[in-house]
Amino acid sequence: MKHLWLTAWADIIESLRARWFMVYAMVFGGLVVVLFAFGLAESRIMGFTGLSRLLITYIQLSMAMLPIFVLITTVRSVAGDREAGVFEYLLSLPISLGAWFWGRFLGRFLVVFLPVLLAMLGATAWGTFKGVEAPWEMLVYYSGLLMSLTWCFLGIGMLISTLARSSDVAQGAAFVVWLTLLLFLDLILLGVLIQERLPPETAVAIALANPMQVFRTATMMLFDPQLVLLGPTAYVILDNFGEAGYIAYAMIYPMLLGTLSAGMGFFFFKRSDLP
């Protein structure tokens, strides 16, 4: 356990020195500043005002940006070390492969999740200072969803990084994965389902296998509990899950998917030609 946390700390220090982390932190911090500057904290939509409106907008923007940031920065974790020629040196240290791999995973998780969380907390603190009522329940709910989404794509990124033999291949594969999941939110999925005339339950099951779709639907549920925006699809979701059940699914499923992906990455990592 000691070696695991030492590896995690080393990865955190390495990430803090990297340029991508500065850009990453500035993007999400600057996003909150821009939302405040355009007055979203004072607008009213569907009964949501103040920080509630800002958090809803922030979470929708994070859905598109967070996965690609996580994937692009994570896929270089193993593939980048192998390509840079430091892989043999790192693995020659008196540390187990499991501690090294999962230490990198946990360290990168803290690095990519904390800026997103701190941006929301900073917005809440500033709004409270300005006299705006803080939506604590929404803040906790969205923090859990973002943590689950981050963990999911971090696991996928570690799997890609383990399988790829170079950082260029890893980054290309990460972009393809992100683009495929993004397109399957609506465009391609709807076209295929209409053409194949699948039953509604099968169509919804395919849609909810996409972690980005799960995240998107879960964020809707807070301000639209009946999921009116989804149309007839809402009946299938609510009849099979219920509101509380779907929220639990939205938290647990991406975490399990990320853990499974990272576990597969570790399996291939141990069996591969490490140098």
Backbone as CSV, one residue per row, in Angstrom:
resi,resn,N_x,N_y,N_z,CA_x,CA_y,CA_z,C_x,C_y,C_z
1,MET,0.831,-1.215,0.000,0.000,0.000,0.000,0.865,1.264,0.000
2,LYS,1.987,1.198,0.720,2.881,2.351,0.758,3.422,2.662,-0.626
3,HIS,3.832,1.625,-1.353,4.368,1.828,-2.701,3.293,2.375,-3.634
4,LEU,2.055,1.930,-3.444,0.962,2.425,-4.285,0.790,3.928,-4.124
5,TRP,0.769,4.404,-2.889,0.571,5.838,-2.665,1.799,6.645,-3.074
6,LEU,2.988,6.064,-2.927,4.185,6.763,-3.394,4.161,6.921,-4.910
7,THR,3.701,5.881,-5.605,3.574,5.973,-7.060,2.517,6.997,-7.453
8,ALA,1.398,6.995,-6.724,0.344,7.976,-6.993,0.862,9.394,-6.783
9,TRP,1.612,9.595,-5.714,2.157,10.932,-5.437,3.152,11.348,-6.515
10,ALA,3.982,10.404,-6.969,4.932,10.715,-8.039,4.203,11.111,-9.320
11,ASP,3.100,10.440,-9.626,2.331,10.782,-10.822,1.670,12.160,-10.673
12,ILE,1.216,12.476,-9.462,0.621,13.794,-9.220,1.650,14.895,-9.443
13,ILE,2.845,14.713,-8.875,3.897,15.715,-9.035,4.278,15.870,-10.501
14,GLU,4.384,14.748,-11.200,4.719,14.795,-12.630,3.645,15.525,-13.428
15,SER,2.386,15.290,-13.096,1.288,15.939,-13.816,1.231,17.429,-13.526
16,LEU,1.489,17.808,-12.288,1.440,19.233,-11.934,2.501,20.040,-12.674
17,ARG,3.586,19.387,-13.049,4.650,20.072,-13.784,4.369,20.133,-15.280
18,ALA,3.431,19.350,-15.748,3.171,19.271,-17.188,2.326,20.445,-17.661
19,ARG,2.521,20.819,-18.919,1.767,21.942,-19.481,0.293,21.617,-19.648
20,TRP,0.005,20.332,-19.952,-1.393,19.968,-20.175,-2.232,20.221,-18.924
21,PHE,-1.627,20.057,-17.732,-2.398,20.280,-16.516,-2.745,21.758,-16.357
22,MET,-1.831,22.634,-16.700,-2.120,24.073,-16.616,-3.270,24.432,-17.553
23,VAL,-3.230,23.894,-18.774,-4.308,24.158,-19.731,-5.623,23.572,-19.219
24,TYR,-5.549,22.356,-18.710,-6.735,21.656,-18.209,-7.384,22.436,-17.075
25,ALA,-6.582,22.880,-16.105,-7.118,23.629,-14.968,-7.669,24.977,-15.405
26,MET,-6.984,25.626,-16.352,-7.447,26.938,-16.828,-8.753,26.818,-17.604
27,VAL,-8.934,25.718,-18.324,-10.170,25.537,-19.097,-11.379,25.477,-18.176
28,PHE,-11.309,24.621,-17.159,-12.470,24.459,-16.290,-12.629,25.627,-15.326
29,GLY,-11.520,26.196,-14.865,-11.625,27.396,-14.041,-12.129,28.575,-14.838
30,GLY,-11.600,28.723,-16.067,-12.051,29.816,-16.920,-13.486,29.656,-17.358
31,LEU,-13.940,28.410,-17.476,-15.330,28.163,-17.866,-16.295,28.736,-16.842
32,VAL,-15.989,28.545,-15.570,-16.841,29.090,-14.516,-16.823,30.612,-14.549
33,VAL,-15.646,31.187,-14.768,-15.540,32.648,-14.839,-16.379,33.191,-15.981
34,VAL,-16.317,32.527,-17.142,-17.094,32.977,-18.306,-18.590,32.882,-18.021
35,LEU,-19.010,31.815,-17.382,-20.437,31.655,-17.076,-20.911,32.753,-16.131
36,PHE,-20.095,33.107,-15.160,-20.445,34.214,-14.275,-20.468,35.532,-15.048
37,ALA,-19.462,35.720,-15.929,-19.359,36.976,-16.669,-20.564,37.213,-17.566
38,PHE,-21.145,36.141,-18.119,-22.308,36.284,-18.990,-23.620,36.255,-18.220
39,GLY,-23.534,36.261,-16.901,-24.728,36.415,-16.087,-25.601,35.201,-15.953
40,LEU,-25.050,34.008,-16.190,-25.884,32.816,-16.070,-26.317,32.570,-14.634
41,ALA,-25.567,33.076,-13.680,-25.933,32.875,-12.276,-27.175,33.670,-11.899
42,GLU,-27.584,34.609,-12.751,-28.743,35.432,-12.437,-29.908,35.207,-13.388
43,SER,-29.777,34.268,-14.317,-30.852,33.999,-15.265,-31.829,32.995,-14.678
44,ARG,-32.975,32.843,-15.340,-33.998,31.903,-14.879,-34.452,31.057,-16.065
45,ILE,-34.333,29.730,-15.908,-34.810,28.786,-16.912,-35.457,27.613,-16.193
46,MET,-36.711,27.315,-16.516,-37.448,26.194,-15.932,-37.433,26.248,-14.402
47,GLY,-37.463,27.476,-13.864,-37.529,27.613,-12.415,-36.186,27.581,-11.723
48,PHE,-35.088,27.367,-12.460,-33.769,27.316,-11.850,-33.103,28.679,-11.984
49,THR,-32.646,29.215,-10.873,-31.993,30.513,-10.863,-30.676,30.397,-10.122
50,GLY,-29.890,31.494,-10.171,-28.673,31.558,-9.391,-27.677,30.475,-9.760
51,LEU,-27.062,29.911,-8.736,-26.026,28.907,-8.955,-26.574,27.629,-9.574
52,SER,-27.851,27.349,-9.358,-28.428,26.143,-9.948,-28.328,26.194,-11.468
53,ARG,-28.667,27.318,-12.043,-28.592,27.482,-13.493,-27.149,27.378,-13.967
54,LEU,-26.213,27.985,-13.227,-24.806,27.927,-13.620,-24.288,26.493,-13.588
55,LEU,-24.639,25.736,-12.548,-24.168,24.363,-12.430,-24.735,23.474,-13.532
56,ILE,-25.999,23.713,-13.905,-26.602,22.930,-14.982,-25.849,23.164,-16.285
57,THR,-25.537,24.427,-16.583,-24.790,24.738,-17.800,-23.374,24.169,-17.734
58,TYR,-22.748,24.299,-16.586,-21.376,23.797,-16.401,-21.310,22.292,-16.589
59,ILE,-22.285,21.588,-16.067,-22.261,20.126,-16.140,-22.491,19.658,-17.573
60,GLN,-23.305,20.383,-18.328,-23.546,20.000,-19.718,-22.295,20.224,-20.568
61,LEU,-21.579,21.309,-20.310,-20.334,21.560,-21.040,-19.254,20.562,-20.645
62,SER,-19.228,20.189,-19.374,-18.232,19.224,-18.897,-18.432,17.864,-19.528
63,MET,-19.678,17.517,-19.852,-19.958,16.213,-20.441,-19.204,16.024,-21.746
64,ALA,-19.062,17.088,-22.525,-18.377,16.988,-23.812,-16.865,17.125,-23.670
65,MET,-16.420,17.986,-22.739,-14.989,18.288,-22.652,-14.222,17.344,-21.741
66,LEU,-14.818,16.944,-20.616,-14.088,16.147,-19.631,-13.592,14.808,-20.185
67,PRO,-14.436,14.021,-20.885,-13.940,12.719,-21.381,-12.729,12.828,-22.301
68,ILE,-12.734,13.790,-23.226,-11.621,13.876,-24.162,-10.359,14.355,-23.462
69,PHE,-10.495,15.265,-22.486,-9.337,15.688,-21.707,-8.751,14.514,-20.939
70,VAL,-9.614,13.739,-20.297,-9.155,12.601,-19.505,-8.471,11.564,-20.397
71,LEU,-9.093,11.258,-21.531,-8.528,10.248,-22.420,-7.173,10.676,-22.994
72,ILE,-7.108,11.889,-23.524,-5.889,12.346,-24.191,-4.717,12.407,-23.220
73,THR,-4.979,12.847,-21.978,-3.890,12.966,-21.002,-3.524,11.624,-20.372
74,THR,-4.482,10.705,-20.298,-4.220,9.423,-19.627,-3.547,8.423,-20.540
75,VAL,-3.873,8.438,-21.826,-3.330,7.410,-22.726,-1.814,7.509,-22.866
76,ARG,-1.233,8.625,-22.486,0.222,8.762,-22.536,0.894,8.196,-21.291
77,SER,0.097,7.756,-20.338,0.658,7.327,-19.055,1.615,6.151,-19.210
78,VAL,1.160,5.071,-19.833,1.997,3.891,-20.033,2.715,3.964,-21.375
79,ALA,1.972,4.293,-22.430,2.570,4.349,-23.766,3.660,5.416,-23.857
80,GLY,3.447,6.549,-23.183,4.446,7.614,-23.214,5.740,7.219,-22.525
81,ASP,5.620,6.532,-21.378,6.826,6.069,-20.678,7.584,5.042,-21.509
82,ARG,6.848,4.149,-22.174,7.494,3.146,-23.022,8.217,3.809,-24.193
83,GLU,7.573,4.793,-24.789,8.161,5.459,-25.954,9.343,6.343,-25.563
84,ALA,9.288,6.930,-24.356,10.367,7.809,-23.903,11.609,7.047,-23.453
85,GLY,11.499,5.743,-23.302,12.655,4.940,-22.932,12.920,4.869,-21.446
86,VAL,11.945,5.293,-20.624,12.143,5.262,-19.170,11.371,4.108,-18.534
87,PHE,10.746,3.298,-19.378,9.900,2.231,-18.859,10.712,1.199,-18.082
88,GLU,11.850,0.798,-18.650,12.665,-0.216,-17.985,13.198,0.293,-16.650
89,TYR,13.553,1.569,-16.615,14.056,2.142,-15.358,12.972,2.166,-14.293
90,LEU,11.765,2.582,-14.667,10.672,2.662,-13.701,10.321,1.291,-13.143
91,LEU,10.292,0.282,-14.020,9.911,-1.052,-13.588,11.039,-1.788,-12.873
92,SER,12.253,-1.230,-12.906,13.363,-1.841,-12.170,13.382,-1.421,-10.707
93,LEU,12.540,-0.459,-10.336,12.474,-0.012,-8.946,11.845,-1.108,-8.090
94,PRO,12.165,-1.128,-6.794,11.619,-2.173,-5.901,10.145,-1.946,-5.580
95,ILE,9.319,-2.164,-6.578,7.885,-1.938,-6.431,7.154,-2.949,-7.312
96,SER,6.044,-3.445,-6.850,5.302,-4.436,-7.616,4.611,-3.790,-8.807
97,LEU,4.303,-4.600,-9.818,3.606,-4.084,-11.000,2.225,-3.557,-10.638
98,GLY,1.535,-4.253,-9.718,0.211,-3.809,-9.308,0.246,-2.454,-8.635
99,ALA,1.217,-2.257,-7.718,1.325,-0.974,-7.033,1.660,0.145,-8.011
100,TRP,2.520,-0.161,-9.000,2.891,0.862,-9.970,1.701,1.225,-10.863
101,PHE,1.007,0.232,-11.381,-0.104,0.487,-12.301,-1.254,1.205,-11.599
102,TRP,-1.706,0.669,-10.468,-2.848,1.271,-9.782,-2.467,2.575,-9.086
103,GLY,-1.188,2.729,-8.754,-0.749,4.017,-8.230,-0.838,5.105,-9.280
104,ARG,-0.436,4.773,-10.506,-0.589,5.734,-11.606,-2.058,6.058,-11.847
105,PHE,-2.895,5.037,-11.735,-4.332,5.225,-11.955,-4.924,6.176,-10.915
106,LEU,-4.646,5.937,-9.646,-5.208,6.779,-8.589,-4.630,8.189,-8.630
107,GLY,-3.332,8.303,-8.900,-2.728,9.625,-8.988,-3.322,10.451,-10.107
108,ARG,-3.524,9.823,-11.262,-4.109,10.549,-12.386,-5.567,10.901,-12.116
109,PHE,-6.279,10.032,-11.395,-7.670,10.335,-11.057,-7.760,11.605,-10.211
110,LEU,-6.915,11.721,-9.210,-6.929,12.919,-8.361,-6.588,14.165,-9.165
111,VAL,-5.649,14.028,-10.087,-5.206,15.181,-10.868,-6.303,15.680,-11.799
112,VAL,-7.030,14.764,-12.438,-8.033,15.185,-13.417,-9.376,15.531,-12.774
113,PHE,-9.660,14.975,-11.594,-10.958,15.237,-10.984,-10.965,16.494,-10.107
114,LEU,-9.865,16.759,-9.409,-9.841,17.883,-8.475,-10.084,19.243,-9.145
115,PRO,-9.490,19.555,-10.316,-9.795,20.851,-10.941,-11.276,21.030,-11.255
116,VAL,-11.951,19.958,-11.688,-13.379,20.037,-11.986,-14.173,20.296,-10.705
117,LEU,-13.819,19.568,-9.648,-14.509,19.740,-8.368,-14.234,21.116,-7.779
118,LEU,-12.981,21.554,-7.821,-12.636,22.855,-7.249,-13.295,24.000,-8.010
119,ALA,-13.488,23.835,-9.315,-14.177,24.870,-10.088,-15.619,25.025,-9.609
120,MET,-16.295,23.902,-9.362,-17.669,23.969,-8.853,-17.716,24.534,-7.441
121,LEU,-16.785,24.099,-6.602,-16.746,24.615,-5.229,-16.424,26.111,-5.213
122,GLY,-15.524,26.520,-6.110,-15.200,27.939,-6.198,-16.396,28.771,-6.634
123,ALA,-17.151,28.256,-7.608,-18.356,28.961,-8.044,-19.381,29.054,-6.916
124,THR,-19.516,27.964,-6.170,-20.465,27.962,-5.053,-20.035,28.935,-3.967
125,ALA,-18.739,28.951,-3.652,-18.233,29.858,-2.615,-18.408,31.319,-3.030
126,TRP,-18.127,31.616,-4.293,-18.270,32.991,-4.769,-19.740,33.413,-4.784
127,GLY,-20.606,32.502,-5.228,-22.022,32.824,-5.228,-22.562,33.034,-3.819
128,THR,-22.103,32.210,-2.878,-22.530,32.380,-1.483,-22.042,33.705,-0.941
129,PHE,-20.822,34.091,-1.296,-20.276,35.380,-0.865,-21.104,36.539,-1.419
130,LYS,-21.654,36.356,-2.627,-22.480,37.392,-3.243,-23.931,37.353,-2.770
131,GLY,-24.235,36.428,-1.871,-25.586,36.353,-1.336,-26.531,35.461,-2.094
132,VAL,-26.004,34.612,-3.005,-26.839,33.697,-3.765,-26.972,32.392,-2.989
133,GLU,-28.176,31.848,-2.955,-28.397,30.601,-2.234,-27.665,29.448,-2.919
134,ALA,-26.933,28.672,-2.142,-26.136,27.580,-2.689,-26.972,26.299,-2.782
135,PRO,-27.040,25.672,-3.944,-27.787,24.405,-4.103,-26.914,23.214,-3.694
136,TRP,-26.823,22.951,-2.407,-25.891,21.930,-1.917,-26.261,20.532,-2.421
137,GLU,-27.548,20.241,-2.476,-27.952,18.917,-2.954,-27.534,18.706,-4.397
138,MET,-27.731,19.712,-5.214,-27.328,19.616,-6.613,-25.819,19.516,-6.739
139,LEU,-25.094,20.237,-5.900,-23.639,20.212,-5.945,-23.103,18.817,-5.626
140,VAL,-23.657,18.180,-4.595,-23.220,16.839,-4.217,-23.572,15.839,-5.327
141,TYR,-24.773,15.971,-5.882,-25.232,15.062,-6.931,-24.356,15.168,-8.173
142,TYR,-24.091,16.381,-8.621,-23.271,16.572,-9.805,-21.819,16.181,-9.557
143,SER,-21.325,16.396,-8.335,-19.955,15.983,-8.016,-19.820,14.467,-8.132
144,GLY,-20.828,13.739,-7.653,-20.810,12.288,-7.770,-20.848,11.834,-9.214
145,LEU,-21.664,12.486,-10.038,-21.733,12.124,-11.456,-20.409,12.397,-12.169
146,LEU,-19.806,13.544,-11.882,-18.530,13.873,-12.510,-17.424,12.921,-12.058
147,MET,-17.437,12.542,-10.794,-16.458,11.589,-10.303,-16.612,10.247,-11.014
148,SER,-17.858,9.805,-11.177,-18.120,8.547,-11.853,-17.684,8.602,-13.314
149,LEU,-17.987,9.711,-14.002,-17.605,9.857,-15.409,-16.089,9.904,-15.556
150,THR,-15.420,10.621,-14.655,-13.960,10.705,-14.696,-13.329,9.342,-14.498
151,TRP,-13.831,8.592,-13.515,-13.298,7.261,-13.238,-13.477,6.337,-14.439
152,CYS,-14.624,6.440,-15.090,-14.925,5.595,-16.243,-13.927,5.832,-17.372
153,PHE,-13.743,7.077,-17.773,-12.866,7.359,-18.909,-11.393,7.238,-18.534
154,LEU,-11.102,7.361,-17.260,-9.732,7.112,-16.821,-9.382,5.635,-16.998
155,GLY,-10.324,4.754,-16.635,-10.100,3.327,-16.848,-9.960,2.982,-18.314
156,ILE,-10.804,3.572,-19.159,-10.706,3.334,-20.608,-9.368,3.839,-21.138
157,GLY,-8.938,5.003,-20.640,-7.659,5.557,-21.064,-6.487,4.674,-20.670
158,MET,-6.527,4.088,-19.469,-5.446,3.204,-19.041,-5.412,1.940,-19.895
159,LEU,-6.580,1.440,-20.292,-6.637,0.270,-21.161,-6.016,0.571,-22.517
160,ILE,-6.379,1.711,-23.097,-5.815,2.103,-24.393,-4.313,2.300,-24.282
161,SER,-3.872,2.938,-23.209,-2.447,3.214,-23.013,-1.637,1.933,-22.897
162,THR,-2.242,0.916,-22.288,-1.536,-0.359,-22.132,-1.422,-1.096,-23.463
163,LEU,-2.474,-1.038,-24.276,-2.488,-1.779,-25.538,-1.689,-1.089,-26.631
164,ALA,-1.633,0.238,-26.615,-0.944,0.986,-27.668,0.571,0.889,-27.487
165,ARG,1.287,0.842,-28.593,2.750,0.741,-28.537,3.424,2.094,-28.649
166,SER,2.670,3.138,-28.954,3.246,4.483,-29.025,2.195,5.491,-28.589
167,SER,2.653,6.663,-28.185,1.722,7.686,-27.707,0.849,8.230,-28.831
168,ASP,1.375,8.264,-30.068,0.575,8.749,-31.193,-0.599,7.806,-31.474
169,VAL,-0.330,6.522,-31.458,-1.398,5.543,-31.658,-2.405,5.625,-30.521
170,ALA,-1.925,5.788,-29.296,-2.809,5.874,-28.133,-3.718,7.090,-28.221
171,GLN,-3.168,8.222,-28.606,-3.981,9.430,-28.722,-4.992,9.309,-29.850
172,GLY,-4.602,8.712,-30.958,-5.551,8.499,-32.049,-6.693,7.597,-31.631
173,ALA,-6.382,6.509,-30.935,-7.419,5.596,-30.466,-8.331,6.278,-29.448
174,ALA,-7.762,7.097,-28.582,-8.570,7.808,-27.586,-9.556,8.751,-28.259
175,PHE,-9.093,9.446,-29.296,-9.987,10.371,-30.003,-11.111,9.615,-30.706
176,VAL,-10.791,8.462,-31.285,-11.810,7.663,-31.967,-12.857,7.167,-30.974
177,VAL,-12.417,6.703,-29.802,-13.349,6.238,-28.764,-14.276,7.362,-28.330
178,TRP,-13.698,8.539,-28.065,-14.513,9.683,-27.624,-15.501,10.098,-28.715
179,LEU,-15.042,10.167,-29.950,-15.915,10.599,-31.045,-17.043,9.600,-31.270
180,THR,-16.738,8.300,-31.161,-17.762,7.272,-31.344,-18.843,7.377,-30.276
181,LEU,-18.440,7.526,-29.025,-19.419,7.650,-27.940,-20.224,8.940,-28.075
182,LEU,-19.573,10.002,-28.524,-20.276,11.272,-28.693,-21.304,11.187,-29.813
183,LEU,-20.938,10.560,-30.933,-21.870,10.426,-32.044,-23.034,9.508,-31.690
184,PHE,-22.772,8.498,-30.885,-23.823,7.557,-30.526,-24.781,8.122,-29.483
185,LEU,-24.551,9.351,-29.029,-25.536,9.980,-28.153,-26.868,10.117,-28.869
186,ASP,-26.831,10.535,-30.115,-28.075,10.768,-30.844,-27.984,10.351,-32.303
187,LEU,-27.041,10.929,-33.008,-27.043,10.900,-34.465,-27.026,9.484,-35.038
188,ILE,-25.950,8.753,-34.831,-25.830,7.429,-35.421,-26.807,6.459,-34.779
189,LEU,-26.926,6.533,-33.459,-27.781,5.586,-32.750,-29.220,5.665,-33.237
190,LEU,-29.746,6.872,-33.348,-31.125,7.016,-33.793,-31.306,6.491,-35.214
191,GLY,-30.330,6.775,-36.081,-30.443,6.305,-37.455,-30.448,4.787,-37.544
192,VAL,-29.566,4.136,-36.789,-29.501,2.676,-36.809,-30.762,2.062,-36.223
193,LEU,-31.248,2.626,-35.116,-32.421,2.062,-34.460,-33.667,2.196,-35.332
194,ILE,-33.784,3.329,-36.012,-34.941,3.523,-36.887,-34.881,2.557,-38.068
195,GLN,-33.685,2.383,-38.615,-33.544,1.507,-39.778,-33.789,0.041,-39.417
196,GLU,-33.283,-0.384,-38.257,-33.416,-1.781,-37.851,-34.745,-2.079,-37.168
197,ARG,-35.490,-1.039,-36.768,-36.793,-1.193,-36.111,-36.698,-2.082,-34.860
198,LEU,-35.753,-1.733,-34.022,-35.565,-2.502,-32.796,-36.657,-2.190,-31.783
199,PRO,-36.955,-3.118,-30.868,-37.911,-2.841,-29.791,-37.400,-1.699,-28.904
200,PRO,-38.300,-0.948,-28.289,-37.871,0.184,-27.447,-36.914,-0.225,-26.329
201,GLU,-37.177,-1.378,-25.700,-36.314,-1.806,-24.599,-34.895,-2.063,-25.079
202,THR,-34.765,-2.687,-26.263,-33.436,-2.959,-26.809,-32.719,-1.667,-27.173
203,ALA,-33.460,-0.735,-27.749,-32.872,0.549,-28.132,-32.366,1.305,-26.908
204,VAL,-33.160,1.323,-25.850,-32.756,2.016,-24.626,-31.573,1.317,-23.980
205,ALA,-31.557,-0.012,-24.001,-30.440,-0.758,-23.416,-29.136,-0.432,-24.134
206,ILE,-29.186,-0.337,-25.467,-27.993,0.026,-26.234,-27.552,1.441,-25.889
207,ALA,-28.519,2.352,-25.782,-28.193,3.742,-25.462,-27.568,3.861,-24.081
208,LEU,-28.103,3.113,-23.116,-27.618,3.229,-21.744,-26.343,2.439,-21.504
209,ALA,-25.835,1.764,-22.515,-24.501,1.168,-22.413,-23.417,2.208,-22.644
210,ASN,-23.803,3.349,-23.206,-22.881,4.456,-23.446,-22.783,5.296,-22.172
211,PRO,-21.621,5.374,-21.517,-21.518,6.135,-20.267,-21.831,7.612,-20.426
212,MET,-21.572,8.169,-21.604,-21.896,9.580,-21.816,-23.404,9.789,-21.875
213,GLN,-24.135,8.840,-22.454,-25.590,8.925,-22.485,-26.169,8.757,-21.087
214,VAL,-25.594,7.851,-20.309,-26.027,7.658,-18.927,-25.846,8.953,-18.137
215,PHE,-24.689,9.569,-18.299,-24.398,10.824,-17.601,-25.364,11.927,-18.038
216,ARG,-25.575,12.027,-19.331,-26.450,13.074,-19.856,-27.876,12.927,-19.336
217,THR,-28.399,11.701,-19.344,-29.761,11.468,-18.871,-29.883,11.730,-17.379
218,ALA,-28.845,11.363,-16.622,-28.876,11.579,-15.177,-28.873,13.062,-14.834
219,THR,-28.150,13.867,-15.604,-28.160,15.310,-15.340,-29.521,15.919,-15.665
220,MET,-30.212,15.368,-16.644,-31.559,15.854,-16.964,-32.542,15.569,-15.836
221,MET,-32.343,14.444,-15.170,-33.333,13.970,-14.212,-33.517,14.907,-13.024
222,LEU,-32.486,15.685,-12.700,-32.595,16.560,-11.537,-33.586,17.691,-11.771
223,PHE,-33.567,18.285,-12.975,-34.512,19.375,-13.250,-35.709,18.913,-14.082
224,ASP,-35.684,17.648,-14.513,-36.804,17.089,-15.276,-37.022,15.648,-14.811
225,PRO,-37.598,15.445,-13.596,-37.714,14.098,-13.019,-38.486,13.117,-13.892
226,GLN,-39.422,13.600,-14.699,-40.200,12.727,-15.576,-39.547,12.517,-16.938
227,LEU,-38.389,13.171,-17.141,-37.645,13.034,-18.397,-38.514,13.340,-19.614
228,VAL,-39.258,14.422,-19.514,-40.137,14.825,-20.611,-39.335,15.100,-21.878
229,LEU,-38.105,15.603,-21.706,-37.276,15.943,-22.853,-36.915,14.723,-23.699
230,LEU,-36.965,13.535,-23.119,-36.615,12.320,-23.848,-37.787,11.708,-24.591
231,GLY,-38.995,12.211,-24.356,-40.154,11.674,-25.045,-40.538,10.291,-24.539
232,PRO,-41.009,9.405,-25.437,-41.459,8.069,-25.031,-40.367,7.218,-24.379
233,THR,-39.109,7.538,-24.659,-38.011,6.778,-24.052,-38.073,6.840,-22.536
234,ALA,-38.593,7.932,-22.015,-38.639,8.106,-20.562,-39.461,7.017,-19.885
235,TYR,-40.519,6.553,-20.551,-41.364,5.514,-19.947,-40.571,4.217,-19.741
236,VAL,-39.738,3.881,-20.719,-38.943,2.663,-20.603,-37.954,2.785,-19.449
237,ILE,-37.305,3.942,-19.341,-36.308,4.141,-18.289,-36.952,4.142,-16.911
238,LEU,-38.011,4.926,-16.747,-38.634,5.054,-15.433,-39.351,3.779,-15.010
239,ASP,-39.935,3.050,-15.963,-40.616,1.802,-15.613,-39.628,0.734,-15.153
240,ASN,-38.432,0.719,-15.735,-37.453,-0.312,-15.408,-36.531,0.072,-14.253
241,PHE,-36.266,1.357,-14.090,-35.343,1.794,-13.050,-36.034,2.545,-11.916
242,GLY,-36.959,3.442,-12.281,-37.455,4.399,-11.300,-36.443,5.529,-11.159
243,GLU,-36.856,6.633,-10.551,-35.959,7.791,-10.447,-34.734,7.469,-9.590
244,ALA,-34.948,6.939,-8.393,-33.825,6.622,-7.503,-32.953,5.519,-8.083
245,GLY,-33.572,4.537,-8.711,-32.808,3.446,-9.297,-31.917,3.911,-10.428
246,TYR,-32.428,4.836,-11.246,-31.602,5.300,-12.361,-30.449,6.161,-11.865
247,ILE,-30.682,6.967,-10.844,-29.596,7.766,-10.277,-28.491,6.855,-9.747
248,ALA,-28.899,5.769,-9.058,-27.904,4.809,-8.564,-27.166,4.158,-9.733
249,TYR,-27.903,3.821,-10.790,-27.285,3.219,-11.978,-26.289,4.181,-12.607
250,ALA,-26.643,5.465,-12.683,-25.767,6.456,-13.296,-24.486,6.651,-12.497
251,MET,-24.538,6.388,-11.200,-23.335,6.503,-10.372,-22.488,5.238,-10.455
252,ILE,-23.140,4.078,-10.423,-22.423,2.814,-10.268,-21.897,2.281,-11.599
253,TYR,-22.720,2.331,-12.665,-22.329,1.720,-13.930,-21.031,2.296,-14.502
254,PRO,-20.873,3.629,-14.609,-19.593,4.134,-15.134,-18.404,3.751,-14.268
255,MET,-18.604,3.702,-12.931,-17.509,3.287,-12.053,-17.104,1.850,-12.336
256,LEU,-18.099,0.978,-12.507,-17.805,-0.421,-12.798,-17.132,-0.572,-14.165
257,LEU,-17.614,0.185,-15.149,-17.025,0.121,-16.483,-15.572,0.586,-16.457
258,GLY,-15.311,1.670,-15.733,-13.943,2.160,-15.619,-13.038,1.185,-14.890
259,THR,-13.553,0.586,-13.814,-12.758,-0.391,-13.066,-12.471,-1.623,-13.904
260,LEU,-13.485,-2.098,-14.651,-13.295,-3.257,-15.527,-12.275,-2.952,-16.619
261,SER,-12.364,-1.771,-17.218,-11.412,-1.393,-18.271,-9.991,-1.320,-17.716
262,ALA,-9.845,-0.686,-16.544,-8.517,-0.604,-15.933,-8.003,-1.988,-15.548
263,GLY,-8.920,-2.847,-15.052,-8.521,-4.208,-14.714,-8.042,-4.976,-15.932
264,MET,-8.719,-4.811,-17.061,-8.271,-5.443,-18.307,-6.920,-4.881,-18.735
265,GLY,-6.752,-3.576,-18.562,-5.469,-2.964,-18.881,-4.350,-3.543,-18.044
266,PHE,-4.607,-3.749,-16.758,-3.582,-4.336,-15.878,-3.284,-5.779,-16.275
267,PHE,-4.319,-6.509,-16.684,-4.132,-7.897,-17.114,-3.206,-7.960,-18.328
268,PHE,-3.472,-7.127,-19.328,-2.620,-7.110,-20.514,-1.237,-6.532,-20.193
269,PHE,-1.205,-5.612,-19.248,0.059,-5.015,-18.836,1.009,-6.062,-18.253
270,LYS,0.469,-6.949,-17.421,1.305,-7.986,-16.794,1.760,-9.027,-17.814
271,ARG,0.919,-9.314,-18.799,1.214,-10.395,-19.744,2.002,-9.918,-20.961
272,SER,2.151,-8.607,-21.112,2.811,-8.086,-22.312,4.326,-8.072,-22.123
273,ASP,5.017,-7.780,-23.225,6.459,-7.589,-23.189,6.710,-6.191,-22.675
274,LEU,6.957,-6.041,-21.386,6.968,-4.727,-20.748,7.979,-3.753,-21.347
275,PRO,9.234,-4.142,-21.550,10.164,-3.199,-22.135,9.781,-2.854,-23.567
